[in-house]
Amino acid sequence: MERSPLSGPSLSPWSEGDFALLVACNSAEMTAHLGGPETHEQLVSRHRRYLALEERGRMFRIVLDGEAVGSIGYWQTSWQGESAWETGWGVLPGFQGRGIAAAAARLVVEEARAAGRHRRLHAFPSADHAASNGVCRKAVFTRGGEHDFEYPKGHWMRCNDWSVDLVGS
């Protein structure tokens, strides 16, 4: 099922055919704040995890005018002793700076809200990634502070904790 605001991007459920989008998002530019590009085997594993999320979350391709321009999703996590949803996104370089990620983030908030199960949706962008922190601000997430995260394994980064209350809003 595709959902779209009056104008702008829509979200389509992740499918078997979206592996090429995952590969396109695996550039040094797109992964600079995430520890760098993944190997082909890591991408295959990630694609399989996306397809198998089921009740533990959902991944989407971001679609603009019929073209896949990025990805976004939410998945189950544990944060500060509570179960929650976590979100992350990527928009291909040629489509960045147009508000697409913020619009997609607002759509994924509604998807996570509709899924129920957890009170909060968190995003953890690198503290020095101005664009992703801007997406959180524009998507009406509330900043909760900075924390150190190991992602991927062996790579420590300082992140901001942004979240949305899915029940009280």
C-alpha positions as CSV (number, residue, x, y, z in Angstrom):
1,M,0.0,0.0,0.0
2,E,1.4,3.4,-1.0
3,R,0.8,6.5,1.1
4,S,1.5,10.0,-0.1
5,P,0.9,13.5,1.1
6,L,-0.8,15.9,-1.4
7,S,2.6,16.5,-3.0
8,G,6.1,15.2,-2.4
9,P,7.3,11.7,-1.8
10,S,5.4,8.6,-1.0
11,L,6.5,5.3,0.7
12,S,6.3,1.9,-0.9
13,P,7.0,-1.3,1.1
14,W,10.5,-2.7,0.6
15,S,10.5,-5.5,-2.0
16,E,12.9,-8.1,-3.5
17,G,13.5,-5.7,-6.4
18,D,14.9,-2.9,-4.1
19,F,18.4,-4.4,-3.8
20,A,19.7,-2.1,-6.5
21,L,18.5,0.9,-4.4
22,L,20.4,-0.4,-1.4
23,V,23.5,-0.7,-3.6
24,A,23.0,2.9,-4.9
25,C,22.8,4.2,-1.4
26,N,26.1,2.4,-0.4
27,S,28.5,5.1,-1.7
28,A,31.2,6.7,0.4
29,E,29.2,10.0,0.3
30,M,26.0,8.3,1.6
31,T,27.7,6.3,4.4
32,A,30.3,8.8,5.6
33,H,28.5,9.2,8.9
34,L,27.8,5.5,9.3
35,G,31.3,4.0,9.1
36,G,31.6,3.8,5.3
37,P,30.3,1.5,2.6
38,E,29.4,-2.1,3.3
39,T,30.6,-5.1,1.4
40,H,28.4,-6.9,-1.1
41,E,27.8,-9.7,1.4
42,Q,26.8,-7.1,4.1
43,L,24.3,-5.5,1.6
44,V,22.8,-8.9,0.8
45,S,22.4,-9.6,4.5
46,R,20.8,-6.1,5.1
47,H,18.4,-6.6,2.2
48,R,17.3,-10.0,3.7
49,R,16.8,-8.3,7.1
50,Y,14.7,-5.6,5.5
51,L,12.5,-8.1,3.7
52,A,12.1,-10.2,6.9
53,L,11.2,-7.4,9.4
54,E,7.5,-8.2,9.5
55,E,6.1,-7.3,13.0
56,R,9.5,-6.1,14.1
57,G,9.3,-3.0,11.8
58,R,9.1,-2.1,8.2
59,M,11.3,-0.7,5.5
60,F,10.2,1.4,2.6
61,R,11.6,2.9,-0.6
62,I,11.0,6.6,-0.9
63,V,9.3,7.3,-4.2
64,L,9.1,10.7,-6.0
65,D,7.3,11.0,-9.3
66,G,7.5,7.3,-9.8
67,E,11.2,7.1,-9.1
68,A,12.9,5.4,-6.1
69,V,15.0,8.2,-4.5
70,G,15.9,6.7,-1.2
71,S,14.9,4.5,1.7
72,I,13.5,4.9,5.2
73,G,12.1,2.5,7.8
74,Y,11.5,1.7,11.4
75,W,12.5,-1.3,13.4
76,Q,12.3,-2.5,17.0
77,T,15.1,-1.5,19.4
78,S,15.7,-1.2,23.1
79,W,16.6,2.3,24.3
80,Q,17.3,3.1,28.0
81,G,15.5,0.0,29.2
82,E,12.4,0.4,27.1
83,S,11.3,-1.1,23.8
84,A,10.9,1.5,21.1
85,W,11.0,1.9,17.3
86,E,14.1,3.3,15.7
87,T,14.2,5.0,12.3
88,G,16.8,5.7,9.7
89,W,16.9,7.0,6.1
90,G,19.0,7.8,3.1
91,V,18.1,10.0,0.1
92,L,20.2,9.7,-3.1
93,P,22.6,12.6,-3.6
94,G,20.8,14.0,-6.7
95,F,17.6,14.4,-4.6
96,Q,19.0,15.8,-1.4
97,G,18.3,19.3,-0.2
98,R,14.6,19.2,-1.4
99,G,12.9,18.3,1.9
100,I,12.3,14.7,0.7
101,A,13.9,13.1,3.8
102,A,11.9,15.3,6.2
103,A,8.6,14.5,4.3
104,A,9.4,10.8,4.3
105,A,10.3,10.9,8.0
106,R,6.8,12.5,8.8
107,L,5.3,9.6,6.7
108,V,7.2,7.0,8.6
109,V,6.1,8.5,11.9
110,E,2.6,7.8,10.8
111,E,3.5,4.3,9.8
112,A,5.1,3.6,13.2
113,R,2.1,5.1,15.0
114,A,-0.3,2.9,13.0
115,A,1.8,-0.2,13.8
116,G,1.3,0.5,17.5
117,R,3.4,-1.6,19.9
118,H,5.8,1.2,21.0
119,R,5.3,4.6,22.5
120,R,8.3,6.3,20.9
121,L,10.1,6.5,17.6
122,H,13.8,7.4,17.9
123,A,16.4,8.6,15.3
124,F,20.1,8.6,16.2
125,P,21.9,10.7,13.6
126,S,25.6,11.5,14.1
127,A,25.9,14.7,16.1
128,D,28.0,16.2,13.4
129,H,25.7,15.3,10.5
130,A,23.9,18.6,10.1
131,A,21.6,17.4,7.3
132,S,20.2,14.4,9.2
133,N,19.8,16.5,12.4
134,G,17.9,19.0,10.3
135,V,15.6,16.3,9.0
136,C,14.7,15.4,12.6
137,R,14.0,19.0,13.4
138,K,11.8,19.5,10.3
139,A,10.0,16.2,11.0
140,V,9.1,17.5,14.5
141,F,11.2,15.1,16.5
142,T,12.3,16.3,19.9
143,R,16.1,16.3,20.7
144,G,16.9,14.4,23.9
145,G,20.7,14.7,24.1
146,E,24.0,13.2,22.9
147,H,25.1,9.6,23.3
148,D,27.9,7.4,22.2
149,F,27.0,4.5,19.9
150,E,29.0,1.6,18.4
151,Y,27.8,1.5,14.8
152,P,28.8,-0.5,12.9
153,K,30.6,-2.8,15.2
154,G,34.0,-1.4,16.0
155,H,33.1,2.1,14.9
156,W,32.1,4.6,17.7
157,M,30.2,7.7,17.0
158,R,28.6,10.5,18.9
159,C,24.9,10.7,18.1
160,N,21.9,12.9,18.9
161,D,18.8,11.1,20.3
162,W,15.7,12.6,18.6
163,S,12.3,11.1,19.2
164,V,8.6,11.4,18.6
165,D,5.8,10.4,21.1
166,L,3.6,8.1,19.0
167,V,0.8,7.9,21.6
168,G,0.4,11.4,23.0
169,S,0.7,13.4,19.7
